């Protein structure tokens, strides 16, 4: 058994590209090896800022290609199809034979049994795989025609302790690599991955990114415990620093405590996003003036520590200056500055947007039974922080800083919180606004955005969503569902559209409400799938209810999904399916037209009366439900009807000779199915 080992050495690869690259390259090799019948026991990929490594273990030295029958076109196919088949497989008509199968008579040919040297195959295949690598961003350098993410310096390729020999553009493969990324004259020959890995290990270089991650996590925990501080579990940041280092070490740094007086979000953004540092917190959750830095190599003289502290303090001094300046400027007076700030071509300025949001927020406030004046005021000033120098420097803080500005200027807490939370939810793990004023402002912002972009036909396509409209729509759904508060969404869409018209904007999309309603319903279905609700239950629950009933749709689906495979759920489906199957069969076979009227006066059997009574009990229950339906109670009531239903079907003949009695019994069964469908459309639910 042999080993295939490949290293691509280049200039530093950004962390944003490494993960996708190593996974993509490994997948391509895995798929190709399976296609070419190259068996192996284990495959792995690793990366450092400069090295991309692929490792396959347990390869055979010989590839055995068994004789196979390859199916070609039909014997009735055009001559061109046959010629194409011959060319693509490098065979002639003499190699073909005819064979009848289920679908007719086809041409076949038989491949020959072959034994190939794995080394020869790899030397041919590796350059082909490398050519297929797709970078998000690539570059050319010098006079070379190779396009790569960063200048590629060398290719180390080994199979069975021997170097593979091939060309990839201007580079020749070898068993040599650079052992120092800064001094490329330092080279070393390797014959195995073990030898390669052990060499770098002795130099404190960790080739395996997973091992680097474990090492960094361990160091962070050790320092946290020693210093009695906490670190936020930021997986994205951790993955970044893992891919930025190959000799990781963690140091603790400090900034002047005076900067703790500025909003903590500024401190966090400065450290996490701008510098890739780990901010720390005390046991009460308050941010401290200490931060952790993942560096490459040791910092024996403390120069790296000092340098990082100076960088942070410089940025925080700027932030402090902007903060003090911006928070003292009157928010109301600065609203007019939004007139010079374009929102989107065809949708006006940010001043236009906040005027629309004021009126739309006012309409939403009526549904929430809160102060219209407070909602309108929060909408008026919610975008003012966009013209501040602080948000200009830290754009990630828009909304958050607006909330701080409002708070520092004495605005109502509801208003400052609404401004702070207007963009929520902002991601997969983001929380949703819970306070009424925050809900109103967030919905007004999102609905205005969706209506505007749909009005201009700037809708997401299957592959592109440049304005993140799916995320915005999902945000609306999350706000509605998680707050258990339905809104008249279609009316809000129409009203929002009218606000654009009032401002003189013309929309190209004449079916805006229909398309946007469908788009939001699609996001509701997506959210339900993310909540692990069965596809058929999603279809059944959305079939007869509208977007304005999203909370009810979700609640019914969630509750049904919870019990569907349990005894109650099985009883419920059995009852409905038995009834609906008989109804469908009899109506289809006899073509009886039912009138939805069941006459109890012509019942012959006691079991008919029992079923009729039970249906009326269920009908009464559903008719008395206002808006706060207990979905579990509804499902239990339906499930508990099984005995009455089965007693009827087991003992009463539906297909009576007397057509009047037969029709009345079918009406009764239809009445039963309709009663079940008061919950959801059970006909759309699969029962295995």
Secondary structure, DSSP 8 states (H G I E B T S, - for coil): -EEEEEEEEES---HHHHHHHHHHHHHHHHHHHHHTT---SEEEEEE-SSEEEEEEEEE-SEEEE---EEEEEETTS-HHHHHHHHHHHT--GGGEEEEEETTEEEEEEE---EEEEHHHHHHHHHHHHHHT---SS-B--TT----BSS-EEEEEEEETTEE---EETTEE-BSEEES-SS-TT-EEE-SSHHHHHHHHHHTT----HHHHHHHHHHHHHHHHHHHT-EE---HHHHHHHHHH-SSEEEEEEE--GGGGGS-HHHHHHIIIIIT--EEEE-TTS-EEEEEEEEEES--TTSHHHHHHHHHHHHHHHHHHHHHHHHHTS-HHHHGGGGGGSEEETTTEEHHHHHHHHHHHHHHHHHHHT--HHHHHHHHHHTTGGGGSHHHHH-GGGTTHHHHHHHHHTT--HHHHHHHHTTT---STT-----SHHHHHHHHHHHHHHHHHHHHTT----SS--TT-HHHHHHHHHHHHHHHT----HHHHHHHHHHHHHHTT---S-TTHHHHHHHHHHHHHHHHHHHTT--HHHHHHHHHS--GGGHHHHHHHHHHHHHHTTSHHHHHHHHHHHHHHHHHHHHHHHH-----S---GGG--SHHHHHHHHHHHHHHHHHHH--S---HHHHHHHHHTTHHHHHHHHHH--SS-SSHHHHHHHHHHHHHHHHHHTTTS-GGGS---
